[in-house]
Amino acid sequence: MTNLEKYNDIFMKMFNVPEEELESLAYKGTAEWNSMAQIALVSEIEEAFDLDFDTEDIFELKSYAIGKEMLAGKFGVSF
């Protein structure tokens, strides 16, 4: 499984959306993505990519796209 597939899979399972809707996913943009889901999402991403987010990272993760950019830029994950 590629990094993109892992990343997409996390979001699709967490928010029960098809792949076509991932780019538009944003924090509080859907009822499912609330503060509790934010913590679960961060935990899933950390586990899947063997990372440790700091508090700033958790607050910065406000959309699917931002998360992807953060993983690539800050953590060196290639997509």
N, CA, C and O atoms as a Tripos MOL2 file, in Angstrom:
@<TRIPOS>MOLECULE
protein
  316   315    79     0     0
PROTEIN
NO_CHARGES

@<TRIPOS>ATOM
      1 N           0.8450   -1.1770    0.0000 N.3       1 MET1
      2 CA          0.0000    0.0000    0.0000 C.3       1 MET1
      3 C           0.8920    1.2420    0.0000 C.2       1 MET1
      4 O           1.8300    1.3430    0.7920 O.2       1 MET1
      5 N           0.5950    2.1730   -0.8840 N.am      2 THR2
      6 CA          1.3820    3.4050   -0.9580 C.3       2 THR2
      7 C           1.0080    4.3420    0.1900 C.2       2 THR2
      8 O          -0.0030    4.1440    0.8640 O.2       2 THR2
      9 N           1.8290    5.3520    0.3990 N.am      3 ASN3
     10 CA          1.5310    6.3410    1.4320 C.3       3 ASN3
     11 C           0.2230    7.0710    1.1440 C.2       3 ASN3
     12 O          -0.5470    7.3570    2.0620 O.2       3 ASN3
     13 N          -0.0280    7.3720   -0.1220 N.am      4 LEU4
     14 CA         -1.2700    8.0420   -0.4870 C.3       4 LEU4
     15 C          -2.4660    7.1370   -0.1980 C.2       4 LEU4
     16 O          -3.4880    7.6020    0.3080 O.2       4 LEU4
     17 N          -2.3460    5.8710   -0.5120 N.am      5 GLU5
     18 CA         -3.4330    4.9330   -0.2300 C.3       5 GLU5
     19 C          -3.6870    4.8180    1.2680 C.2       5 GLU5
     20 O          -4.8370    4.7730    1.7030 O.2       5 GLU5
     21 N          -2.6140    4.7700    2.0580 N.am      6 LYS6
     22 CA         -2.7700    4.7180    3.5210 C.3       6 LYS6
     23 C          -3.4760    5.9690    4.0290 C.2       6 LYS6
     24 O          -4.4160    5.8900    4.8200 O.2       6 LYS6
     25 N          -3.0130    7.1130    3.5670 N.am      7 TYR7
     26 CA         -3.5810    8.3900    3.9970 C.3       7 TYR7
     27 C          -5.0650    8.4780    3.6190 C.2       7 TYR7
     28 O          -5.9130    8.8160    4.4440 O.2       7 TYR7
     29 N          -5.3510    8.1670    2.3620 N.am      8 ASN8
     30 CA         -6.7310    8.2120    1.8950 C.3       8 ASN8
     31 C          -7.6070    7.2460    2.6810 C.2       8 ASN8
     32 O          -8.7320    7.5830    3.0510 O.2       8 ASN8
     33 N          -7.1000    6.0580    2.9330 N.am      9 ASP9
     34 CA         -7.8550    5.0300    3.6440 C.3       9 ASP9
     35 C          -8.2540    5.5140    5.0410 C.2       9 ASP9
     36 O          -9.3750    5.2730    5.4890 O.2       9 ASP9
     37 N          -7.3450    6.1860    5.7160 N.am     10 ILE10
     38 CA         -7.6420    6.7180    7.0480 C.3      10 ILE10
     39 C          -8.8360    7.6660    6.9790 C.2      10 ILE10
     40 O          -9.7790    7.5370    7.7590 O.2      10 ILE10
     41 N          -8.7950    8.6090    6.0530 N.am     11 PHE11
     42 CA         -9.8770    9.5870    5.9360 C.3      11 PHE11
     43 C         -11.1850    8.9470    5.4840 C.2      11 PHE11
     44 O         -12.2510    9.2910    5.9940 O.2      11 PHE11
     45 N         -11.1120    8.0230    4.5330 N.am     12 MET12
     46 CA        -12.3290    7.3820    4.0450 C.3      12 MET12
     47 C         -13.0080    6.5790    5.1490 C.2      12 MET12
     48 O         -14.2340    6.5990    5.2630 O.2      12 MET12
     49 N         -12.2320    5.8770    5.9560 N.am     13 LYS13
     50 CA        -12.8020    5.0930    7.0570 C.3      13 LYS13
     51 C         -13.3020    5.9850    8.1890 C.2      13 LYS13
     52 O         -14.3850    5.7610    8.7290 O.2      13 LYS13
     53 N         -12.5170    6.9920    8.5470 N.am     14 MET14
     54 CA        -12.8960    7.8720    9.6590 C.3      14 MET14
     55 C         -14.1980    8.6230    9.3790 C.2      14 MET14
     56 O         -15.0440    8.7730   10.2610 O.2      14 MET14
     57 N         -14.3450    9.0920    8.1420 N.am     15 PHE15
     58 CA        -15.4650    9.9750    7.8260 C.3      15 PHE15
     59 C         -16.4830    9.3540    6.8760 C.2      15 PHE15
     60 O         -17.4340   10.0090    6.4490 O.2      15 PHE15
     61 N         -16.2680    8.0810    6.5520 N.am     16 ASN16
     62 CA        -17.2100    7.3330    5.7260 C.3      16 ASN16
     63 C         -17.5560    8.0760    4.4300 C.2      16 ASN16
     64 O         -18.7250    8.2900    4.1110 O.2      16 ASN16
     65 N         -16.5170    8.4590    3.7020 N.am     17 VAL17
     66 CA        -16.6920    9.1760    2.4390 C.3      17 VAL17
     67 C         -15.9310    8.4520    1.3330 C.2      17 VAL17
     68 O         -14.9450    7.7650    1.6030 O.2      17 VAL17
     69 N         -16.3840    8.6030    0.0930 N.am     18 PRO18
     70 CA        -15.6390    8.0200   -1.0270 C.3      18 PRO18
     71 C         -14.4020    8.8610   -1.3430 C.2      18 PRO18
     72 O         -14.3000   10.0200   -0.9400 O.2      18 PRO18
     73 N         -13.4900    8.2680   -2.0530 N.am     19 GLU19
     74 CA        -12.2350    8.9390   -2.3960 C.3      19 GLU19
     75 C         -12.4580   10.2620   -3.1250 C.2      19 GLU19
     76 O         -11.6760   11.1990   -2.9620 O.2      19 GLU19
     77 N         -13.5100   10.3440   -3.9190 N.am     20 GLU20
     78 CA        -13.7850   11.5510   -4.6990 C.3      20 GLU20
     79 C         -14.0610   12.7700   -3.8110 C.2      20 GLU20
     80 O         -13.9150   13.9050   -4.2640 O.2      20 GLU20
     81 N         -14.4530   12.5520   -2.5660 N.am     21 GLU21
     82 CA        -14.7930   13.6610   -1.6770 C.3      21 GLU21
     83 C         -13.6490   14.0790   -0.7490 C.2      21 GLU21
     84 O         -13.7980   15.0250    0.0250 O.2      21 GLU21
     85 N         -12.5250   13.3940   -0.8160 N.am     22 LEU22
     86 CA        -11.4420   13.6650    0.1320 C.3      22 LEU22
     87 C         -10.9060   15.0830    0.0360 C.2      22 LEU22
     88 O         -10.6970   15.7280    1.0630 O.2      22 LEU22
     89 N         -10.6800   15.5760   -1.1590 N.am     23 GLU23
     90 CA        -10.0780   16.9120   -1.3290 C.3      23 GLU23
     91 C         -10.9120   18.0170   -0.6910 C.2      23 GLU23
     92 O         -10.3750   19.0660   -0.3370 O.2      23 GLU23
     93 N         -12.2110   17.7970   -0.5400 N.am     24 SER24
     94 CA        -13.0730   18.8360    0.0360 C.3      24 SER24
     95 C         -13.2860   18.6690    1.5440 C.2      24 SER24
     96 O         -13.9650   19.4900    2.1600 O.2      24 SER24
     97 N         -12.7190   17.6240    2.1450 N.am     25 LEU25
     98 CA        -12.8990   17.3940    3.5810 C.3      25 LEU25
     99 C         -12.1590   18.4340    4.4090 C.2      25 LEU25
    100 O         -10.9870   18.7240    4.1720 O.2      25 LEU25
    101 N         -12.8710   18.9890    5.3860 N.am     26 ALA26
    102 CA        -12.2690   19.9760    6.2740 C.3      26 ALA26
    103 C         -12.8680   19.8430    7.6740 C.2      26 ALA26
    104 O         -14.0070   19.4110    7.8480 O.2      26 ALA26
    105 N         -12.0690   20.2240    8.6520 N.am     27 TYR27
    106 CA        -12.4950   20.2000   10.0500 C.3      27 TYR27
    107 C         -13.7550   21.0370   10.2240 C.2      27 TYR27
    108 O         -13.8090   22.1940    9.8060 O.2      27 TYR27
    109 N         -14.7490   20.4480   10.8350 N.am     28 LYS28
    110 CA        -16.0680   21.0440   11.0610 C.3      28 LYS28
    111 C         -16.7990   21.3380    9.7610 C.2      28 LYS28
    112 O         -17.8500   21.9790    9.7800 O.2      28 LYS28
    113 N         -16.2640   20.8800    8.6260 N.am     29 GLY29
    114 CA        -16.9410   21.0180    7.3480 C.3      29 GLY29
    115 C         -17.9300   19.8800    7.1340 C.2      29 GLY29
    116 O         -18.7670   19.9250    6.2320 O.2      29 GLY29
    117 N         -17.8210   18.8830    7.9610 N.am     30 THR30
    118 CA        -18.7410   17.7530    7.9720 C.3      30 THR30
    119 C         -19.0450   17.4370    9.4310 C.2      30 THR30
    120 O         -18.1970   17.6260   10.3030 O.2      30 THR30
    121 N         -20.2330   16.9640    9.6890 N.am     31 ALA31
    122 CA        -20.6420   16.6890   11.0720 C.3      31 ALA31
    123 C         -19.7290   15.6740   11.7480 C.2      31 ALA31
    124 O         -19.5240   15.7310   12.9610 O.2      31 ALA31
    125 N         -19.1840   14.7490   10.9710 N.am     32 GLU32
    126 CA        -18.3370   13.7030   11.5370 C.3      32 GLU32
    127 C         -16.9770   14.2120   12.0100 C.2      32 GLU32
    128 O         -16.3720   13.6130   12.8990 O.2      32 GLU32
    129 N         -16.4890   15.3080   11.4290 N.am     33 TRP33
    130 CA        -15.1560   15.8030   11.7850 C.3      33 TRP33
    131 C         -15.2870   16.8770   12.8540 C.2      33 TRP33
    132 O         -15.3030   18.0720   12.5590 O.2      33 TRP33
    133 N         -15.3790   16.4350   14.0780 N.am     34 ASN34
    134 CA        -15.4690   17.3320   15.2220 C.3      34 ASN34
    135 C         -14.2070   17.1890   16.0680 C.2      34 ASN34
    136 O         -13.2480   16.5500   15.6350 O.2      34 ASN34
    137 N         -14.1890   17.7620   17.2440 N.am     35 SER35
    138 CA        -12.9710   17.7370   18.0640 C.3      35 SER35
    139 C         -12.5810   16.3210   18.4960 C.2      35 SER35
    140 O         -11.3940   16.0060   18.5760 O.2      35 SER35
    141 N         -13.5540   15.4800   18.7690 N.am     36 MET36
    142 CA        -13.2380   14.0960   19.1520 C.3      36 MET36
    143 C         -12.6580   13.3260   17.9600 C.2      36 MET36
    144 O         -11.6990   12.5670   18.1050 O.2      36 MET36
    145 N         -13.2460   13.5320   16.7980 N.am     37 ALA37
    146 CA        -12.7410   12.8740   15.5900 C.3      37 ALA37
    147 C         -11.3440   13.3840   15.2460 C.2      37 ALA37
    148 O         -10.5300   12.6410   14.6970 O.2      37 ALA37
    149 N         -11.0640   14.6410   15.5660 N.am     38 GLN38
    150 CA         -9.7410   15.2160   15.3040 C.3      38 GLN38
    151 C          -8.6610   14.4280   16.0440 C.2      38 GLN38
    152 O          -7.6170   14.1080   15.4740 O.2      38 GLN38
    153 N          -8.9160   14.1190   17.3060 N.am     39 ILE39
    154 CA         -7.9480   13.3660   18.1100 C.3      39 ILE39
    155 C          -7.7800   11.9530   17.5510 C.2      39 ILE39
    156 O          -6.6600   11.4520   17.4490 O.2      39 ILE39
    157 N          -8.8800   11.3210   17.1930 N.am     40 ALA40
    158 CA         -8.8140    9.9730   16.6200 C.3      40 ALA40
    159 C          -8.0760    9.9870   15.2840 C.2      40 ALA40
    160 O          -7.2960    9.0800   14.9940 O.2      40 ALA40
    161 N          -8.3180   11.0070   14.4760 N.am     41 LEU41
    162 CA         -7.6500   11.1310   13.1770 C.3      41 LEU41
    163 C          -6.1430   11.2760   13.3530 C.2      41 LEU41
    164 O          -5.3630   10.5980   12.6830 O.2      41 LEU41
    165 N          -5.7450   12.1550   14.2470 N.am     42 VAL42
    166 CA         -4.3240   12.3580   14.5160 C.3      42 VAL42
    167 C          -3.6840   11.0500   14.9700 C.2      42 VAL42
    168 O          -2.5930   10.6980   14.5200 O.2      42 VAL42
    169 N          -4.3490   10.3480   15.8410 N.am     43 SER43
    170 CA         -3.8330    9.0720   16.3400 C.3      43 SER43
    171 C          -3.6550    8.0610   15.2120 C.2      43 SER43
    172 O          -2.6410    7.3650   15.1540 O.2      43 SER43
    173 N          -4.6330    7.9780   14.3220 N.am     44 GLU44
    174 CA         -4.5500    7.0510   13.1790 C.3      44 GLU44
    175 C          -3.3910    7.4170   12.2520 C.2      44 GLU44
    176 O          -2.6580    6.5400   11.7940 O.2      44 GLU44
    177 N          -3.2300    8.6950   11.9790 N.am     45 ILE45
    178 CA         -2.1450    9.1440   11.0960 C.3      45 ILE45
    179 C          -0.7950    8.8770   11.7500 C.2      45 ILE45
    180 O           0.1280    8.3870   11.0990 O.2      45 ILE45
    181 N          -0.6770    9.1980   13.0290 N.am     46 GLU46
    182 CA          0.5820    8.9490   13.7410 C.3      46 GLU46
    183 C           0.9510    7.4670   13.6880 C.2      46 GLU46
    184 O           2.1040    7.1170   13.4330 O.2      46 GLU46
    185 N          -0.0140    6.6180   13.9270 N.am     47 GLU47
    186 CA          0.2510    5.1800   13.9280 C.3      47 GLU47
    187 C           0.6070    4.6680   12.5370 C.2      47 GLU47
    188 O           1.5530    3.8960   12.3820 O.2      47 GLU47
    189 N          -0.1410    5.0910   11.5340 N.am     48 ALA48
    190 CA          0.0830    4.6090   10.1630 C.3      48 ALA48
    191 C           1.4400    5.0240    9.6130 C.2      48 ALA48
    192 O           2.0640    4.2790    8.8570 O.2      48 ALA48
    193 N           1.8980    6.2210    9.9940 N.am     49 PHE49
    194 CA          3.1370    6.7510    9.4400 C.3      49 PHE49
    195 C           4.2730    6.8060   10.4580 C.2      49 PHE49
    196 O           5.3420    7.3420   10.1670 O.2      49 PHE49
    197 N           4.0480    6.2610   11.6360 N.am     50 ASP50
    198 CA          5.0500    6.2240   12.7040 C.3      50 ASP50
    199 C           5.5980    7.6260   12.9920 C.2      50 ASP50
    200 O           6.8050    7.8640   12.9370 O.2      50 ASP50
    201 N           4.6750    8.5480   13.3000 N.am     51 LEU51
    202 CA          5.0070    9.9500   13.5590 C.3      51 LEU51
    203 C           4.5080   10.3610   14.9300 C.2      51 LEU51
    204 O           3.6940    9.6700   15.5430 O.2      51 LEU51
    205 N           5.0010   11.4870   15.4000 N.am     52 ASP52
    206 CA          4.5030   12.1010   16.6220 C.3      52 ASP52
    207 C           4.1630   13.5540   16.3320 C.2      52 ASP52
    208 O           5.0540   14.3730   16.1030 O.2      52 ASP52
    209 N           2.8790   13.8720   16.3410 N.am     53 PHE53
    210 CA          2.4420   15.2450   16.1400 C.3      53 PHE53
    211 C           2.6450   16.0180   17.4290 C.2      53 PHE53
    212 O           2.4610   15.4750   18.5180 O.2      53 PHE53
    213 N           3.0250   17.2890   17.3120 N.am     54 ASP54
    214 CA          3.0210   18.1450   18.4910 C.3      54 ASP54
    215 C           1.6870   18.9010   18.4890 C.2      54 ASP54
    216 O           0.8950   18.7650   17.5560 O.2      54 ASP54
    217 N           1.4470   19.6770   19.5100 N.am     55 THR55
    218 CA          0.1610   20.3660   19.6570 C.3      55 THR55
    219 C          -0.1340   21.2540   18.4580 C.2      55 THR55
    220 O          -1.2700   21.3100   17.9860 O.2      55 THR55
    221 N           0.8700   21.9340   17.9730 N.am     56 GLU56
    222 CA          0.6920   22.8160   16.8080 C.3      56 GLU56
    223 C           0.2300   22.0200   15.5910 C.2      56 GLU56
    224 O          -0.6380   22.4740   14.8460 O.2      56 GLU56
    225 N           0.8060   20.8360   15.3860 N.am     57 ASP57
    226 CA          0.4130   19.9910   14.2560 C.3      57 ASP57
    227 C          -1.0520   19.5950   14.3450 C.2      57 ASP57
    228 O          -1.7630   19.5860   13.3400 O.2      57 ASP57
    229 N          -1.5000   19.2670   15.5500 N.am     58 ILE58
    230 CA         -2.8860   18.8470   15.7520 C.3      58 ILE58
    231 C          -3.8420   19.9690   15.3600 C.2      58 ILE58
    232 O          -4.8490   19.7280   14.6950 O.2      58 ILE58
    233 N          -3.5250   21.1950   15.7730 N.am     59 PHE59
    234 CA         -4.3790   22.3260   15.4340 C.3      59 PHE59
    235 C          -4.2620   22.7250   13.9630 C.2      59 PHE59
    236 O          -5.2100   23.2620   13.3900 O.2      59 PHE59
    237 N          -3.1160   22.4680   13.3550 N.am     60 GLU60
    238 CA         -2.9030   22.8160   11.9520 C.3      60 GLU60
    239 C          -3.6580   21.8900   11.0050 C.2      60 GLU60
    240 O          -4.0040   22.2900    9.8930 O.2      60 GLU60
    241 N          -3.9130   20.6680   11.4300 N.am     61 LEU61
    242 CA         -4.5820   19.6760   10.5880 C.3      61 LEU61
    243 C          -6.0660   20.0280   10.4720 C.2      61 LEU61
    244 O          -6.9040   19.4790   11.1870 O.2      61 LEU61
    245 N          -6.3750   20.9480    9.5610 N.am     62 LYS62
    246 CA         -7.7390   21.4470    9.4190 C.3      62 LYS62
    247 C          -8.4360   20.9520    8.1660 C.2      62 LYS62
    248 O          -9.6190   21.2220    7.9610 O.2      62 LYS62
    249 N          -7.7040   20.2260    7.3250 N.am     63 SER63
    250 CA         -8.3240   19.6620    6.1330 C.3      63 SER63
    251 C          -7.4730   18.5070    5.6220 C.2      63 SER63
    252 O          -6.3210   18.3240    6.0140 O.2      63 SER63
    253 N          -8.0790   17.7480    4.7470 N.am     64 TYR64
    254 CA         -7.3720   16.6410    4.0980 C.3      64 TYR64
    255 C          -6.1260   17.1690    3.3920 C.2      64 TYR64
    256 O          -5.0380   16.6120    3.5360 O.2      64 TYR64
    257 N          -6.2950   18.2490    2.6270 N.am     65 ALA65
    258 CA         -5.1890   18.8060    1.8440 C.3      65 ALA65
    259 C          -4.0680   19.3380    2.7340 C.2      65 ALA65
    260 O          -2.8920   19.1030    2.4570 O.2      65 ALA65
    261 N          -4.4250   20.0520    3.7990 N.am     66 ILE66
    262 CA         -3.4140   20.5950    4.7050 C.3      66 ILE66
    263 C          -2.6380   19.4600    5.3660 C.2      66 ILE66
    264 O          -1.4190   19.5460    5.5180 O.2      66 ILE66
    265 N          -3.3320   18.4080    5.7550 N.am     67 GLY67
    266 CA         -2.6680   17.2650    6.3650 C.3      67 GLY67
    267 C          -1.6620   16.6310    5.4300 C.2      67 GLY67
    268 O          -0.5600   16.2630    5.8380 O.2      67 GLY67
    269 N          -2.0430   16.5100    4.1890 N.am     68 LYS68
    270 CA         -1.1480   15.9230    3.1810 C.3      68 LYS68
    271 C           0.0920   16.8010    3.0020 C.2      68 LYS68
    272 O           1.2110   16.2920    2.9450 O.2      68 LYS68
    273 N          -0.1040   18.1090    2.9160 N.am     69 GLU69
    274 CA          1.0210   19.0390    2.7840 C.3      69 GLU69
    275 C           1.9260   18.9810    4.0140 C.2      69 GLU69
    276 O           3.1500   19.0140    3.8910 O.2      69 GLU69
    277 N           1.3200   18.8950    5.1990 N.am     70 MET70
    278 CA          2.0880   18.8430    6.4340 C.3      70 MET70
    279 C           2.9250   17.5630    6.4990 C.2      70 MET70
    280 O           4.1010   17.6020    6.8620 O.2      70 MET70
    281 N           2.3260   16.4520    6.1540 N.am     71 LEU71
    282 CA          3.0730   15.1950    6.1880 C.3      71 LEU71
    283 C           4.2490   15.2300    5.2210 C.2      71 LEU71
    284 O           5.3430   14.7680    5.5440 O.2      71 LEU71
    285 N           4.0180   15.7780    4.0410 N.am     72 ALA72
    286 CA          5.0880   15.8440    3.0460 C.3      72 ALA72
    287 C           6.1670   16.8450    3.4640 C.2      72 ALA72
    288 O           7.3560   16.5290    3.4220 O.2      72 ALA72
    289 N           5.7580   18.0430    3.8640 N.am     73 GLY73
    290 CA          6.7060   19.1050    4.1650 C.3      73 GLY73
    291 C           7.4390   18.9390    5.4850 C.2      73 GLY73
    292 O           8.6650   19.0400    5.5270 O.2      73 GLY73
    293 N           6.7160   18.6890    6.5500 N.am     74 LYS74
    294 CA          7.3170   18.6330    7.8840 C.3      74 LYS74
    295 C           7.9040   17.2700    8.2020 C.2      74 LYS74
    296 O           8.9500   17.1720    8.8440 O.2      74 LYS74
    297 N           7.2290   16.2160    7.7510 N.am     75 PHE75
    298 CA          7.6520   14.8690    8.1370 C.3      75 PHE75
    299 C           8.3110   14.0830    7.0090 C.2      75 PHE75
    300 O           8.7610   12.9580    7.2260 O.2      75 PHE75
    301 N           8.3750   14.6520    5.8150 N.am     76 GLY76
    302 CA          9.0700   14.0030    4.7020 C.3      76 GLY76
    303 C           8.3800   12.7930    4.1190 C.2      76 GLY76
    304 O           9.0230   11.9420    3.5040 O.2      76 GLY76
    305 N           7.0630   12.7070    4.3070 N.am     77 VAL77
    306 CA          6.2970   11.5960    3.7270 C.3      77 VAL77
    307 C           6.1060   11.8730    2.2420 C.2      77 VAL77
    308 O           5.6530   12.9540    1.8650 O.2      77 VAL77
    309 N           6.4450   10.9180    1.4090 N.am     78 SER78
    310 CA          6.2700   11.1060   -0.0320 C.3      78 SER78
    311 C           4.9410   10.5060   -0.4710 C.2      78 SER78
    312 O           4.5590    9.4110   -0.0580 O.2      78 SER78
    313 N           4.2510   11.2600   -1.3200 N.am     79 PHE79
    314 CA          2.9510   10.8160   -1.8430 C.3      79 PHE79
    315 C           3.0470   10.6060   -3.3340 C.2      79 PHE79
    316 O           2.0610   10.2320   -3.9690 O.2      79 PHE79
@<TRIPOS>BOND
     1     1     2 1
     2     2     3 1
     3     3     4 2
     4     3     5 am
     5     5     6 1
     6     6     7 1
     7     7     8 2
     8     7     9 am
     9     9    10 1
    10    10    11 1
    11    11    12 2
    12    11    13 am
    13    13    14 1
    14    14    15 1
    15    15    16 2
    16    15    17 am
    17    17    18 1
    18    18    19 1
    19    19    20 2
    20    19    21 am
    21    21    22 1
    22    22    23 1
    23    23    24 2
    24    23    25 am
    25    25    26 1
    26    26    27 1
    27    27    28 2
    28    27    29 am
    29    29    30 1
    30    30    31 1
    31    31    32 2
    32    31    33 am
    33    33    34 1
    34    34    35 1
    35    35    36 2
    36    35    37 am
    37    37    38 1
    38    38    39 1
    39    39    40 2
    40    39    41 am
    41    41    42 1
    42    42    43 1
    43    43    44 2
    44    43    45 am
    45    45    46 1
    46    46    47 1
    47    47    48 2
    48    47    49 am
    49    49    50 1
    50    50    51 1
    51    51    52 2
    52    51    53 am
    53    53    54 1
    54    54    55 1
    55    55    56 2
    56    55    57 am
    57    57    58 1
    58    58    59 1
    59    59    60 2
    60    59    61 am
    61    61    62 1
    62    62    63 1
    63    63    64 2
    64    63    65 am
    65    65    66 1
    66    66    67 1
    67    67    68 2
    68    67    69 am
    69    69    70 1
    70    70    71 1
    71    71    72 2
    72    71    73 am
    73    73    74 1
    74    74    75 1
    75    75    76 2
    76    75    77 am
    77    77    78 1
    78    78    79 1
    79    79    80 2
    80    79    81 am
    81    81    82 1
    82    82    83 1
    83    83    84 2
    84    83    85 am
    85    85    86 1
    86    86    87 1
    87    87    88 2
    88    87    89 am
    89    89    90 1
    90    90    91 1
    91    91    92 2
    92    91    93 am
    93    93    94 1
    94    94    95 1
    95    95    96 2
    96    95    97 am
    97    97    98 1
    98    98    99 1
    99    99   100 2
   100    99   101 am
   101   101   102 1
   102   102   103 1
   103   103   104 2
   104   103   105 am
   105   105   106 1
   106   106   107 1
   107   107   108 2
   108   107   109 am
   109   109   110 1
   110   110   111 1
   111   111   112 2
   112   111   113 am
   113   113   114 1
   114   114   115 1
   115   115   116 2
   116   115   117 am
   117   117   118 1
   118   118   119 1
   119   119   120 2
   120   119   121 am
   121   121   122 1
   122   122   123 1
   123   123   124 2
   124   123   125 am
   125   125   126 1
   126   126   127 1
   127   127   128 2
   128   127   129 am
   129   129   130 1
   130   130   131 1
   131   131   132 2
   132   131   133 am
   133   133   134 1
   134   134   135 1
   135   135   136 2
   136   135   137 am
   137   137   138 1
   138   138   139 1
   139   139   140 2
   140   139   141 am
   141   141   142 1
   142   142   143 1
   143   143   144 2
   144   143   145 am
   145   145   146 1
   146   146   147 1
   147   147   148 2
   148   147   149 am
   149   149   150 1
   150   150   151 1
   151   151   152 2
   152   151   153 am
   153   153   154 1
   154   154   155 1
   155   155   156 2
   156   155   157 am
   157   157   158 1
   158   158   159 1
   159   159   160 2
   160   159   161 am
   161   161   162 1
   162   162   163 1
   163   163   164 2
   164   163   165 am
   165   165   166 1
   166   166   167 1
   167   167   168 2
   168   167   169 am
   169   169   170 1
   170   170   171 1
   171   171   172 2
   172   171   173 am
   173   173   174 1
   174   174   175 1
   175   175   176 2
   176   175   177 am
   177   177   178 1
   178   178   179 1
   179   179   180 2
   180   179   181 am
   181   181   182 1
   182   182   183 1
   183   183   184 2
   184   183   185 am
   185   185   186 1
   186   186   187 1
   187   187   188 2
   188   187   189 am
   189   189   190 1
   190   190   191 1
   191   191   192 2
   192   191   193 am
   193   193   194 1
   194   194   195 1
   195   195   196 2
   196   195   197 am
   197   197   198 1
   198   198   199 1
   199   199   200 2
   200   199   201 am
   201   201   202 1
   202   202   203 1
   203   203   204 2
   204   203   205 am
   205   205   206 1
   206   206   207 1
   207   207   208 2
   208   207   209 am
   209   209   210 1
   210   210   211 1
   211   211   212 2
   212   211   213 am
   213   213   214 1
   214   214   215 1
   215   215   216 2
   216   215   217 am
   217   217   218 1
   218   218   219 1
   219   219   220 2
   220   219   221 am
   221   221   222 1
   222   222   223 1
   223   223   224 2
   224   223   225 am
   225   225   226 1
   226   226   227 1
   227   227   228 2
   228   227   229 am
   229   229   230 1
   230   230   231 1
   231   231   232 2
   232   231   233 am
   233   233   234 1
   234   234   235 1
   235   235   236 2
   236   235   237 am
   237   237   238 1
   238   238   239 1
   239   239   240 2
   240   239   241 am
   241   241   242 1
   242   242   243 1
   243   243   244 2
   244   243   245 am
   245   245   246 1
   246   246   247 1
   247   247   248 2
   248   247   249 am
   249   249   250 1
   250   250   251 1
   251   251   252 2
   252   251   253 am
   253   253   254 1
   254   254   255 1
   255   255   256 2
   256   255   257 am
   257   257   258 1
   258   258   259 1
   259   259   260 2
   260   259   261 am
   261   261   262 1
   262   262   263 1
   263   263   264 2
   264   263   265 am
   265   265   266 1
   266   266   267 1
   267   267   268 2
   268   267   269 am
   269   269   270 1
   270   270   271 1
   271   271   272 2
   272   271   273 am
   273   273   274 1
   274   274   275 1
   275   275   276 2
   276   275   277 am
   277   277   278 1
   278   278   279 1
   279   279   280 2
   280   279   281 am
   281   281   282 1
   282   282   283 1
   283   283   284 2
   284   283   285 am
   285   285   286 1
   286   286   287 1
   287   287   288 2
   288   287   289 am
   289   289   290 1
   290   290   291 1
   291   291   292 2
   292   291   293 am
   293   293   294 1
   294   294   295 1
   295   295   296 2
   296   295   297 am
   297   297   298 1
   298   298   299 1
   299   299   300 2
   300   299   301 am
   301   301   302 1
   302   302   303 1
   303   303   304 2
   304   303   305 am
   305   305   306 1
   306   306   307 1
   307   307   308 2
   308   307   309 am
   309   309   310 1
   310   310   311 1
   311   311   312 2
   312   311   313 am
   313   313   314 1
   314   314   315 1
   315   315   316 2
@<TRIPOS>SUBSTRUCTURE
     1 MET1         2 RESIDUE 1 A MET
     2 THR2         6 RESIDUE 1 A THR
     3 ASN3        10 RESIDUE 1 A ASN
     4 LEU4        14 RESIDUE 1 A LEU
     5 GLU5        18 RESIDUE 1 A GLU
     6 LYS6        22 RESIDUE 1 A LYS
     7 TYR7        26 RESIDUE 1 A TYR
     8 ASN8        30 RESIDUE 1 A ASN
     9 ASP9        34 RESIDUE 1 A ASP
    10 ILE10       38 RESIDUE 1 A ILE
    11 PHE11       42 RESIDUE 1 A PHE
    12 MET12       46 RESIDUE 1 A MET
    13 LYS13       50 RESIDUE 1 A LYS
    14 MET14       54 RESIDUE 1 A MET
    15 PHE15       58 RESIDUE 1 A PHE
    16 ASN16       62 RESIDUE 1 A ASN
    17 VAL17       66 RESIDUE 1 A VAL
    18 PRO18       70 RESIDUE 1 A PRO
    19 GLU19       74 RESIDUE 1 A GLU
    20 GLU20       78 RESIDUE 1 A GLU
    21 GLU21       82 RESIDUE 1 A GLU
    22 LEU22       86 RESIDUE 1 A LEU
    23 GLU23       90 RESIDUE 1 A GLU
    24 SER24       94 RESIDUE 1 A SER
    25 LEU25       98 RESIDUE 1 A LEU
    26 ALA26      102 RESIDUE 1 A ALA
    27 TYR27      106 RESIDUE 1 A TYR
    28 LYS28      110 RESIDUE 1 A LYS
    29 GLY29      114 RESIDUE 1 A GLY
    30 THR30      118 RESIDUE 1 A THR
    31 ALA31      122 RESIDUE 1 A ALA
    32 GLU32      126 RESIDUE 1 A GLU
    33 TRP33      130 RESIDUE 1 A TRP
    34 ASN34      134 RESIDUE 1 A ASN
    35 SER35      138 RESIDUE 1 A SER
    36 MET36      142 RESIDUE 1 A MET
    37 ALA37      146 RESIDUE 1 A ALA
    38 GLN38      150 RESIDUE 1 A GLN
    39 ILE39      154 RESIDUE 1 A ILE
    40 ALA40      158 RESIDUE 1 A ALA
    41 LEU41      162 RESIDUE 1 A LEU
    42 VAL42      166 RESIDUE 1 A VAL
    43 SER43      170 RESIDUE 1 A SER
    44 GLU44      174 RESIDUE 1 A GLU
    45 ILE45      178 RESIDUE 1 A ILE
    46 GLU46      182 RESIDUE 1 A GLU
    47 GLU47      186 RESIDUE 1 A GLU
    48 ALA48      190 RESIDUE 1 A ALA
    49 PHE49      194 RESIDUE 1 A PHE
    50 ASP50      198 RESIDUE 1 A ASP
    51 LEU51      202 RESIDUE 1 A LEU
    52 ASP52      206 RESIDUE 1 A ASP
    53 PHE53      210 RESIDUE 1 A PHE
    54 ASP54      214 RESIDUE 1 A ASP
    55 THR55      218 RESIDUE 1 A THR
    56 GLU56      222 RESIDUE 1 A GLU
    57 ASP57      226 RESIDUE 1 A ASP
    58 ILE58      230 RESIDUE 1 A ILE
    59 PHE59      234 RESIDUE 1 A PHE
    60 GLU60      238 RESIDUE 1 A GLU
    61 LEU61      242 RESIDUE 1 A LEU
    62 LYS62      246 RESIDUE 1 A LYS
    63 SER63      250 RESIDUE 1 A SER
    64 TYR64      254 RESIDUE 1 A TYR
    65 ALA65      258 RESIDUE 1 A ALA
    66 ILE66      262 RESIDUE 1 A ILE
    67 GLY67      266 RESIDUE 1 A GLY
    68 LYS68      270 RESIDUE 1 A LYS
    69 GLU69      274 RESIDUE 1 A GLU
    70 MET70      278 RESIDUE 1 A MET
    71 LEU71      282 RESIDUE 1 A LEU
    72 ALA72      286 RESIDUE 1 A ALA
    73 GLY73      290 RESIDUE 1 A GLY
    74 LYS74      294 RESIDUE 1 A LYS
    75 PHE75      298 RESIDUE 1 A PHE
    76 GLY76      302 RESIDUE 1 A GLY
    77 VAL77      306 RESIDUE 1 A VAL
    78 SER78      310 RESIDUE 1 A SER
    79 PHE79      314 RESIDUE 1 A PHE
